[in-house]
Amino acid sequence: MNIVLIGYRGTGKSTVAKILGQRLKRTVMSTDAEIVKEAGQSIPHIVEQFGWDHFRGLETQMCQKLTGQDNLVIDTGGGLILKEENVRMLKENGKIFWLTAEVSTIASRISGDTQRPSLSGTKTFVEEIEEILEIRKPHYQAAADYVIPTDQISPEQIADNILSRISI
């Protein structure tokens, strides 16, 4: 069984995935990092050159590659859940943990992130977070087997919470 982490940027997915990988001696797969590696270019460059629909297609291809693999910790991109087929593939052999955080927490955690392009192009930083969370929230809820708020706890405590919910 895989452990799949979903959620908006800044909720702790990458950090928690590394901790879980170390504790469980499992391979950690970051869908975004794998896409960047395979494409040979950054996500902002992919989106600028080909658009968001193309990037979302690359996410689906990555989910297809992960289907059938076992004992992974998978750190997903925040919008991967927008396609139901991605969620379906990840659920085939995984438990999905939705890491959540308040808008203010997310904003403080990702304020220096230059590796992701604007999703709206027209909003302030905080307005964009609020708008995108509103759109994605039903998708995250539908996909999640478990929901873990991350605002007031450390990445190690988040990992402990996840480990307490799975049988290894």
MDTraj code that builds the backbone (N, CA, C; nanometers):
import mdtraj as md
import numpy as np

residues = "MET ASN ILE VAL LEU ILE GLY TYR ARG GLY THR GLY LYS SER THR VAL ALA LYS ILE LEU GLY GLN ARG LEU LYS ARG THR VAL MET SER THR ASP ALA GLU ILE VAL LYS GLU ALA GLY GLN SER ILE PRO HIS ILE VAL GLU GLN PHE GLY TRP ASP HIS PHE ARG GLY LEU GLU THR GLN MET CYS GLN LYS LEU THR GLY GLN ASP ASN LEU VAL ILE ASP THR GLY GLY GLY LEU ILE LEU LYS GLU GLU ASN VAL ARG MET LEU LYS GLU ASN GLY LYS ILE PHE TRP LEU THR ALA GLU VAL SER THR ILE ALA SER ARG ILE SER GLY ASP THR GLN ARG PRO SER LEU SER GLY THR LYS THR PHE VAL GLU GLU ILE GLU GLU ILE LEU GLU ILE ARG LYS PRO HIS TYR GLN ALA ALA ALA ASP TYR VAL ILE PRO THR ASP GLN ILE SER PRO GLU GLN ILE ALA ASP ASN ILE LEU SER ARG ILE SER ILE".split()
xyz = np.array([
    [0.0827, -0.1179, 0.0000],
    [0.0000, 0.0000, 0.0000],
    [0.0879, 0.1253, 0.0000],
    [0.0484, 0.2224, -0.0848],
    [0.1174, 0.3506, -0.0901],
    [0.0524, 0.4501, 0.0059],
    [0.1300, 0.5452, 0.0500],
    [0.0804, 0.6591, 0.1258],
    [0.0844, 0.7773, 0.0301],
    [-0.0312, 0.8386, 0.0074],
    [-0.0425, 0.9483, -0.0887],
    [-0.0796, 1.0753, -0.0137],
    [-0.0008, 1.1794, -0.0340],
    [-0.0259, 1.3072, 0.0314],
    [-0.0800, 1.4063, -0.0712],
    [-0.1973, 1.4642, -0.0403],
    [-0.2563, 1.5663, -0.1250],
    [-0.2747, 1.6929, -0.0433],
    [-0.2953, 1.8044, -0.1110],
    [-0.3200, 1.9307, -0.0438],
    [-0.2570, 2.0448, -0.1202],
    [-0.2927, 2.1651, -0.0798],
    [-0.2412, 2.2856, -0.1430],
    [-0.0926, 2.3005, -0.1121],
    [-0.0236, 2.3810, -0.1939],
    [0.1165, 2.4144, -0.1655],
    [0.1279, 2.4666, -0.0225],
    [0.2362, 2.4319, 0.0447],
    [0.2611, 2.4867, 0.1772],
    [0.1939, 2.4140, 0.2914],
    [0.1302, 2.3022, 0.2633],
    [0.0651, 2.2280, 0.3724],
    [0.1576, 2.1229, 0.4331],
    [0.2761, 2.1062, 0.3777],
    [0.3749, 2.0160, 0.4369],
    [0.3962, 1.8852, 0.3640],
    [0.3376, 1.8692, 0.2468],
    [0.3443, 1.7396, 0.1778],
    [0.4872, 1.6908, 0.1544],
    [0.5719, 1.7759, 0.0993],
    [0.7088, 1.7333, 0.0661],
    [0.7897, 1.6990, 0.1897],
    [0.7801, 1.7832, 0.2907],
    [0.8558, 1.7603, 0.4142],
    [0.8079, 1.6332, 0.4836],
    [0.6775, 1.6173, 0.4948],
    [0.6215, 1.4993, 0.5608],
    [0.6531, 1.3730, 0.4805],
    [0.6488, 1.3819, 0.3497],
    [0.6810, 1.2653, 0.2655],
    [0.8238, 1.2169, 0.2933],
    [0.9173, 1.3102, 0.3047],
    [1.0567, 1.2722, 0.3338],
    [1.0681, 1.2029, 0.4692],
    [0.9985, 1.2560, 0.5690],
    [1.0013, 1.1962, 0.7025],
    [0.9431, 1.0542, 0.6976],
    [0.8280, 1.0403, 0.6324],
    [0.7657, 0.9076, 0.6215],
    [0.8561, 0.8102, 0.5461],
    [0.9172, 0.8573, 0.4387],
    [1.0079, 0.7718, 0.3621],
    [1.1229, 0.7208, 0.4470],
    [1.1801, 0.8096, 0.5277],
    [1.2911, 0.7710, 0.6149],
    [1.2446, 0.6727, 0.7219],
    [1.1340, 0.7033, 0.7860],
    [1.0859, 0.6174, 0.8950],
    [1.0456, 0.4798, 0.8451],
    [0.9832, 0.4739, 0.7280],
    [0.9326, 0.3465, 0.6759],
    [1.0305, 0.2778, 0.5800],
    [1.1413, 0.3459, 0.5516],
    [1.2388, 0.2956, 0.4550],
    [1.1711, 0.2685, 0.3197],
    [1.0929, 0.3670, 0.2765],
    [1.0210, 0.3591, 0.1499],
    [1.0725, 0.4656, 0.0538],
    [1.0564, 0.4391, -0.0727],
    [1.0886, 0.5374, -0.1756],
    [0.9841, 0.6483, -0.1733],
    [1.0312, 0.7717, -0.1813],
    [0.9434, 0.8877, -0.1891],
    [0.9395, 0.9339, -0.3342],
    [0.8192, 0.9482, -0.3856],
    [0.8005, 0.9976, -0.5226],
    [0.7258, 1.1298, -0.5155],
    [0.7842, 1.2342, -0.5708],
    [0.7168, 1.3630, -0.5836],
    [0.6701, 1.3736, -0.7279],
    [0.5392, 1.3813, -0.7480],
    [0.4890, 1.3873, -0.8857],
    [0.5451, 1.5106, -0.9570],
    [0.5501, 1.6239, -0.8891],
    [0.6043, 1.7444, -0.9520],
    [0.7521, 1.7276, -0.9873],
    [0.8319, 1.6765, -0.8940],
    [0.9753, 1.6596, -0.9188],
    [0.9996, 1.5619, -1.0336],
    [0.9203, 1.4562, -1.0402],
    [0.9364, 1.3593, -1.1495],
    [0.8987, 1.4210, -1.2845],
    [0.7946, 1.5027, -1.2853],
    [0.7557, 1.5707, -1.4100],
    [0.8675, 1.6647, -1.4549],
    [0.9232, 1.7423, -1.3624],
    [1.0323, 1.8341, -1.3942],
    [1.1521, 1.7570, -1.4494],
    [1.1841, 1.6452, -1.3843],
    [1.2982, 1.5640, -1.4280],
    [1.2754, 1.5098, -1.5687],
    [1.1565, 1.4540, -1.5928],
    [1.1282, 1.3960, -1.7235],
    [1.1185, 1.5012, -1.8338],
    [1.0620, 1.6174, -1.8010],
    [1.0453, 1.7233, -1.9006],
    [1.1752, 1.8013, -1.9236],
    [1.2639, 1.7961, -1.8251],
    [1.3888, 1.8706, -1.8367],
    [1.3695, 2.0210, -1.8249],
    [1.2595, 2.0619, -1.7637],
    [1.2342, 2.2047, -1.7436],
    [1.1437, 2.2253, -1.6228],
    [1.1451, 2.3463, -1.5706],
    [1.0677, 2.3778, -1.4513],
    [0.9183, 2.3814, -1.4828],
    [0.8379, 2.3717, -1.3771],
    [0.6931, 2.3793, -1.3945],
    [0.6514, 2.5147, -1.4526],
    [0.7055, 2.6284, -1.4024],
    [0.6675, 2.7553, -1.4650],
    [0.6974, 2.7579, -1.6146],
    [0.8093, 2.6988, -1.6539],
    [0.8447, 2.6976, -1.7961],
    [0.7499, 2.6072, -1.8756],
    [0.7169, 2.4914, -1.8205],
    [0.6221, 2.4008, -1.8868],
    [0.4888, 2.4717, -1.9081],
    [0.4393, 2.5372, -1.8026],
    [0.3091, 2.6052, -1.8101],
    [0.3151, 2.7227, -1.9074],
    [0.4234, 2.7985, -1.9018],
    [0.4373, 2.9134, -1.9922],
    [0.4418, 2.8679, -2.1381],
    [0.5127, 2.7607, -2.1632],
    [0.5312, 2.7131, -2.2999],
    [0.4097, 2.6364, -2.3534],
    [0.3482, 2.5529, -2.2682],
    [0.2443, 2.4613, -2.3169],
    [0.1067, 2.4812, -2.2532],
    [0.0991, 2.5508, -2.1389],
    [-0.0287, 2.5753, -2.0718],
    [-0.0576, 2.4757, -1.9608],
    [-0.1573, 2.5124, -1.8789],
    [-0.1941, 2.4299, -1.7642],
    [-0.2538, 2.2958, -1.8064],
    [-0.3311, 2.2931, -1.9131],
    [-0.3912, 2.1656, -1.9555],
    [-0.2838, 2.0624, -1.9880],
    [-0.1780, 2.1076, -2.0524],
    [-0.0673, 2.0164, -2.0841],
    [-0.0032, 1.9637, -1.9557],
    [0.0200, 2.0554, -1.8607],
    [0.0791, 2.0129, -1.7340],
    [-0.0106, 1.9122, -1.6635],
    [-0.1415, 1.9374, -1.6609],
    [-0.2350, 1.8436, -1.5978],
    [-0.2292, 1.7071, -1.6665],
    [-0.2086, 1.7067, -1.7971],
    [-0.1911, 1.5804, -1.8687],
    [-0.0653, 1.5069, -1.8258],
    [0.0413, 1.5825, -1.8009],
    [0.1653, 1.5207, -1.7512],
    [0.1436, 1.4596, -1.6126],
    [0.0601, 1.5245, -1.5306],
    [0.0278, 1.4675, -1.3994],
    [-0.0444, 1.3340, -1.4152],
    [-0.1358, 1.3263, -1.5101],
    [-0.2085, 1.2012, -1.5337],
    [-0.1123, 1.0920, -1.5814],
    [-0.0211, 1.1274, -1.6696],
    [0.0795, 1.0294, -1.7139],
    [0.1634, 0.9804, -1.5963],
    [0.1955, 1.0696, -1.5042],
    [0.2739, 1.0305, -1.3865],
    [0.1928, 0.9352, -1.2987],
    [0.0646, 0.9622, -1.2816],
    [-0.0203, 0.8716, -1.2028],
    [-0.0258, 0.7340, -1.2677],
    [-0.0312, 0.7301, -1.3995],
    [-0.0322, 0.6015, -1.4706],
    [0.0967, 0.5249, -1.4434],
    [0.2092, 0.5946, -1.4387],
    [0.3371, 0.5295, -1.4108],
    [0.3432, 0.4750, -1.2684],
    [0.2742, 0.5421, -1.1765],
    [0.2766, 0.4995, -1.0369],
    [0.1774, 0.3872, -1.0074],
    [0.0795, 0.3698, -1.0956],
    [-0.0198, 0.2646, -1.0772],
    [0.0501, 0.1292, -1.0773],
    [0.0184, 0.0483, -0.9789],
    [0.0788, -0.0848, -0.9706],
    [0.2046, -0.0886, -0.8858],
    [0.2637, 0.0274, -0.8573],
    [0.3805, 0.0282, -0.7691],
    [0.3332, 0.0241, -0.6245],
    [0.4168, -0.0311, -0.5391],
    [0.3757, -0.0531, -0.4006],
    [0.4807, 0.0017, -0.3048],
    [0.4358, 0.0292, -0.1835],
    [0.5218, 0.0755, -0.0742],
    [0.5929, 0.2061, -0.1049],
    [0.5229, 0.2963, -0.1718],
    [0.5761, 0.4289, -0.1990],
    [0.5123, 0.5302, -0.1045],
    [0.5811, 0.6407, -0.0849],
    [0.5220, 0.7602, -0.0264],
    [0.5153, 0.8587, -0.1428],
    [0.3940, 0.9019, -0.1779],
    [0.3746, 0.9857, -0.2952],
    [0.3314, 1.1252, -0.2524],
    [0.4130, 1.2220, -0.2892],
    [0.3887, 1.3643, -0.2629],
    [0.3345, 1.4220, -0.3940],
    [0.2062, 1.4581, -0.3950],
    [0.1434, 1.5029, -0.5193],
    [0.1448, 1.6549, -0.5315],
    [0.1354, 1.7005, -0.6553],
    [0.1150, 1.8418, -0.6807],
    [-0.0241, 1.8815, -0.6333],
    [-0.0414, 2.0059, -0.5936],
    [-0.1663, 2.0512, -0.5338],
    [-0.2893, 2.0372, -0.6210],
    [-0.2728, 2.0433, -0.7534],
    [-0.3882, 2.0364, -0.8424],
    [-0.4115, 1.9009, -0.9045],
    [-0.3311, 1.8042, -0.8685],
    [-0.3443, 1.6699, -0.9270],
    [-0.4836, 1.6116, -0.9069],
    [-0.5496, 1.6486, -0.7995],
    [-0.6817, 1.5938, -0.7653],
    [-0.7937, 1.6503, -0.8518],
    [-0.7619, 1.7468, -0.9376],
    [-0.8651, 1.8063, -1.0224],
    [-0.9173, 1.7083, -1.1270],
    [-0.8392, 1.6064, -1.1558],
    [-0.8834, 1.5019, -1.2489],
    [-0.9190, 1.3769, -1.1694],
    [-1.0445, 1.3355, -1.1794],
    [-1.0905, 1.2180, -1.1048],
    [-1.0113, 1.0934, -1.1390],
    [-0.9666, 1.0812, -1.2642],
    [-0.8919, 0.9619, -1.3025],
    [-0.7596, 0.9531, -1.2259],
    [-0.6987, 1.0672, -1.1939],
    [-0.5755, 1.0652, -1.1150],
    [-0.6022, 1.0077, -0.9759],
    [-0.7078, 1.0556, -0.9142],
    [-0.7445, 1.0076, -0.7802],
    [-0.7759, 0.8588, -0.7844],
    [-0.8524, 0.8174, -0.8845],
    [-0.8887, 0.6761, -0.8977],
    [-0.7627, 0.5891, -0.9063],
    [-0.6660, 0.6306, -0.9875],
    [-0.5427, 0.5525, -1.0022],
    [-0.4650, 0.5463, -0.8707],
    [-0.4562, 0.6582, -0.7999],
    [-0.3797, 0.6605, -0.6750],
    [-0.4478, 0.5816, -0.5644],
    [-0.5807, 0.5748, -0.5668],
    [-0.6559, 0.4998, -0.4648],
    [-0.6488, 0.3486, -0.4871],
    [-0.6156, 0.3059, -0.6089],
    [-0.6100, 0.1619, -0.6370],
    [-0.5196, 0.0893, -0.5388],
    [-0.4094, 0.1535, -0.5021],
    [-0.3144, 0.0890, -0.4121],
    [-0.2603, 0.1891, -0.3104],
    [-0.3480, 0.2789, -0.2656],
    [-0.2986, 0.3786, -0.1717],
    [-0.4056, 0.4334, -0.0806],
    [-0.3607, 0.4865, 0.0293],
    [-0.4450, 0.5625, 0.1215],
    [-0.4072, 0.7086, 0.1018],
    [-0.5103, 0.7930, 0.0873],
    [-0.4872, 0.9335, 0.0566],
    [-0.5094, 1.0190, 0.1810],
    [-0.4074, 1.0967, 0.2143],
    [-0.4085, 1.1865, 0.3289],
    [-0.4086, 1.3303, 0.2782],
    [-0.5148, 1.4034, 0.3125],
    [-0.5261, 1.5441, 0.2743],
    [-0.4680, 1.6285, 0.3863],
    [-0.3557, 1.6947, 0.3587],
    [-0.2943, 1.7856, 0.4544],
    [-0.3537, 1.9240, 0.4309],
    [-0.4113, 1.9819, 0.5356],
    [-0.4775, 2.1117, 0.5241],
    [-0.4037, 2.2165, 0.6058],
    [-0.4306, 2.3429, 0.5740],
    [-0.3790, 2.4553, 0.6525],
    [-0.4646, 2.5774, 0.6224],
    [-0.4677, 2.6695, 0.7156],
    [-0.5390, 2.7950, 0.6965],
    [-0.4675, 2.8790, 0.5905],
    [-0.5417, 2.9681, 0.5268],
    [-0.4844, 3.0528, 0.4216],
    [-0.3635, 3.1299, 0.4740],
    [-0.3725, 3.1854, 0.5939],
    [-0.2608, 3.2632, 0.6495],
    [-0.1359, 3.1769, 0.6673],
    [-0.1554, 3.0519, 0.7086],
    [-0.0423, 2.9600, 0.7249],
    [0.0204, 2.9297, 0.5896],
    [-0.0628, 2.8984, 0.4916],
    [-0.0131, 2.8691, 0.3567],
    [0.0635, 2.9889, 0.3020],
    [0.0056, 3.1074, 0.3141],
    [0.0696, 3.2282, 0.2614],
    [0.2074, 3.2492, 0.3236],
    [0.2183, 3.2302, 0.4541],
    [0.3480, 3.2503, 0.5190],
    [0.4484, 3.1434, 0.4779],
    [0.4011, 3.0222, 0.4539],
    [0.4919, 2.9128, 0.4179],
    [0.5411, 2.9220, 0.2738],
    [0.4604, 2.9748, 0.1827],
    [0.4993, 2.9715, 0.0408],
    [0.5321, 3.1084, -0.0172],
    [0.5428, 3.2096, 0.0647],
    [0.5627, 3.3449, 0.0131],
    [0.6889, 3.3589, -0.0720],
    [0.7903, 3.2781, -0.0494],
    [0.9140, 3.2876, -0.1275],
    [0.9252, 3.1879, -0.2403],
    [0.8189, 3.1127, -0.2676],
    [0.8225, 3.0072, -0.3695],
    [0.8156, 3.0668, -0.5094],
    [0.9213, 3.0464, -0.5865],
    [0.9241, 3.0974, -0.7244],
    [0.9114, 2.9846, -0.8265],
    [0.8896, 2.8626, -0.7795],
    [0.8859, 2.7481, -0.8708],
    [0.7465, 2.7152, -0.9220],
    [0.6486, 2.7944, -0.8835],
    [0.5123, 2.7693, -0.9309],
    [0.4566, 2.8977, -0.9893],
    [0.4028, 2.8904, -1.1085],
    [0.3431, 3.0099, -1.1678],
    [0.2095, 3.0419, -1.1033],
    [0.1655, 3.1652, -1.1224],
    [0.0345, 3.2056, -1.0737],
    [-0.0720, 3.1187, -1.1376],
    [-0.1704, 3.0820, -1.0588],
    [-0.2799, 3.0006, -1.1105],
    [-0.3919, 3.0871, -1.1671],
    [-0.4005, 3.2107, -1.1205],
    [-0.5075, 3.2987, -1.1688],
    [-0.4547, 3.4114, -1.2556],
    [-0.3347, 3.4593, -1.2251],
    [-0.2733, 3.5643, -1.3033],
    [-0.3218, 3.7053, -1.2715],
    [-0.4309, 3.7181, -1.1978],
    [-0.4887, 3.8508, -1.1781],
    [-0.5134, 3.8865, -1.0328],
    [-0.5005, 3.7953, -0.9430],
    [-0.5348, 3.8169, -0.8015],
    [-0.4094, 3.8477, -0.7197],
    [-0.4329, 3.9024, -0.5984],
    [-0.3217, 3.9140, -0.5051],
    [-0.2849, 3.7731, -0.4597],
    [-0.1707, 3.7618, -0.3967],
    [-0.1211, 3.6331, -0.3495],
    [-0.2240, 3.5634, -0.2605],
    [-0.2753, 3.6335, -0.1596],
    [-0.3720, 3.5741, -0.0659],
    [-0.5046, 3.5475, -0.1353],
    [-0.5495, 3.6383, -0.2207],
    [-0.6752, 3.6166, -0.2941],
    [-0.6666, 3.4911, -0.3801],
    [-0.5513, 3.4717, -0.4423],
    [-0.5344, 3.3526, -0.5257],
    [-0.5431, 3.2255, -0.4418],
    [-0.4771, 3.2244, -0.3272],
    [-0.4833, 3.1069, -0.2393],
    [-0.6287, 3.0792, -0.2022],
    [-0.7004, 3.1823, -0.1593],
    [-0.8406, 3.1652, -0.1195],
    [-0.9251, 3.1120, -0.2350],
    [-0.9072, 3.1701, -0.3527],
    [-0.9867, 3.1302, -0.4685],
    [-0.9584, 2.9860, -0.5097],
    [-0.8314, 2.9509, -0.5170],
    [-0.7944, 2.8156, -0.5609],
    [-0.8371, 2.7125, -0.4559],
    [-0.8216, 2.7440, -0.3293],
    [-0.8677, 2.6514, -0.2244],
    [-1.0182, 2.6283, -0.2347],
    [-1.0924, 2.7324, -0.2616],
    [-1.2380, 2.7202, -0.2749],
    [-1.2743, 2.6254, -0.3896],
    [-1.2019, 2.6358, -0.4992],
    [-1.2262, 2.5494, -0.6148],
    [-1.1864, 2.4049, -0.5841],
    [-1.0726, 2.3887, -0.5195],
    [-1.0173, 2.2544, -0.4983],
    [-1.0751, 2.1805, -0.3783],
    [-1.1292, 2.2520, -0.2824],
    [-1.1744, 2.1891, -0.1577],
    [-1.2659, 2.0688, -0.1809],
    [-1.3679, 2.0775, -0.2662],
    [-1.4529, 1.9594, -0.2878],
    [-1.3755, 1.8411, -0.3481],
    [-1.2766, 1.8711, -0.4297],
    [-1.1945, 1.7643, -0.4894],
    [-1.1080, 1.6971, -0.3836],
    [-1.0468, 1.7804, -0.2974],
    [-0.9676, 1.7237, -0.1881],
    [-1.0551, 1.6382, -0.0967],
    [-1.1731, 1.6897, -0.0622],
    [-1.2635, 1.6156, 0.0266],
    [-1.3045, 1.4827, -0.0351],
    [-1.3357, 1.4831, -0.1638],
    [-1.3786, 1.3604, -0.2312],
    [-1.2660, 1.2583, -0.2386],
    [-1.1429, 1.3059, -0.2514],
    [-1.0286, 1.2153, -0.2678],
    [-0.9784, 1.1581, -0.1359],
    [-0.9922, 1.2335, -0.0276],
    [-0.9239, 1.2012, 0.0978],
    [-0.9842, 1.0831, 0.1717],
    [-0.8956, 0.9943, 0.2153],
    [-0.9335, 0.8915, 0.3120],
    [-0.9217, 0.9480, 0.4535],
    [-0.8278, 1.0408, 0.4729],
    [-0.8031, 1.1031, 0.6025],
    [-0.7699, 1.2505, 0.5803],
    [-0.8081, 1.3340, 0.6763],
    [-0.7791, 1.4776, 0.6714],
    [-0.6937, 1.5128, 0.7927],
    [-0.5824, 1.5820, 0.7682],
    [-0.4924, 1.6176, 0.8774],
    [-0.4596, 1.7669, 0.8703],
    [-0.5123, 1.8462, 0.9656],
    [-0.4754, 1.9877, 0.9720],
    [-0.3287, 2.0007, 1.0142],
    [-0.2549, 2.0891, 0.9482],
    [-0.1108, 2.0987, 0.9722],
    [-0.0671, 2.2320, 1.0331],
    [-0.1614, 2.3195, 1.0651],
    [-0.1253, 2.4547, 1.1087],
    [-0.0388, 2.4594, 1.2339],
    [-0.0790, 2.3909, 1.3368],
    [-0.0144, 2.4079, 1.4674],
    [0.0716, 2.2896, 1.5092],
    [0.1054, 2.2018, 1.4156],
    [0.1868, 2.0854, 1.4530],
    [0.3084, 2.0738, 1.3606],
    [0.4097, 2.0077, 1.4103],
    [0.5351, 1.9932, 1.3358],
    [0.5209, 1.8848, 1.2291],
    [0.6086, 1.8864, 1.1300],
    [0.6065, 1.7791, 1.0294],
    [0.6208, 1.6400, 1.0923],
    [0.7001, 1.6289, 1.1981],
    [0.7163, 1.5001, 1.2658],
    [0.5843, 1.4543, 1.3279],
    [0.5093, 1.5492, 1.3863],
    [0.3791, 1.5148, 1.4436],
    [0.2784, 1.4759, 1.3349],
    [0.2861, 1.5411, 1.2204],
    [0.1991, 1.5045, 1.1078],
    [0.2305, 1.3617, 1.0646],
    [0.3592, 1.3309, 1.0532],
    [0.4000, 1.1951, 1.0154],
    [0.3507, 1.0941, 1.1184],
    [0.3634, 1.1259, 1.2474],
    [0.3124, 1.0378, 1.3528],
    [0.1632, 1.0136, 1.3357],
    [0.0888, 1.1190, 1.3056],
    [-0.0559, 1.1108, 1.2854],
    [-0.0883, 1.0151, 1.1700],
    [-0.0154, 1.0284, 1.0628],
    [-0.0368, 0.9401, 0.9464],
    [-0.0048, 0.7954, 0.9817],
    [0.1091, 0.7755, 1.0464],
    [0.1507, 0.6394, 1.0820],
    [0.0522, 0.5734, 1.1777],
    [-0.0141, 0.6516, 1.2608],
    [-0.1112, 0.5956, 1.3546],
    [-0.2381, 0.5475, 1.2834],
    [-0.2560, 0.5886, 1.1594],
    [-0.3778, 0.5563, 1.0850],
    [-0.3600, 0.4454, 0.9817],
    [-0.2401, 0.3942, 0.9708],
    [-0.2166, 0.2877, 0.8727],
    [-0.1604, 0.1660, 0.9422],
    [-0.1810, 0.0517, 0.8825],
    [-0.1172, -0.0696, 0.9336],
    [-0.0010, -0.1021, 0.8413],
    [0.1158, -0.1074, 0.8999],
    [0.2387, -0.1263, 0.8217],
    [0.2707, -0.2736, 0.8047],
])
top = md.Topology()
chain = top.add_chain()
for i, resn in enumerate(residues, 1):
    res = top.add_residue(resn, chain, resSeq=i)
    for name in ("N", "CA", "C"):
        top.add_atom(name, md.element.get_by_symbol(name[0]), res)
traj = md.Trajectory(xyz[None], top)
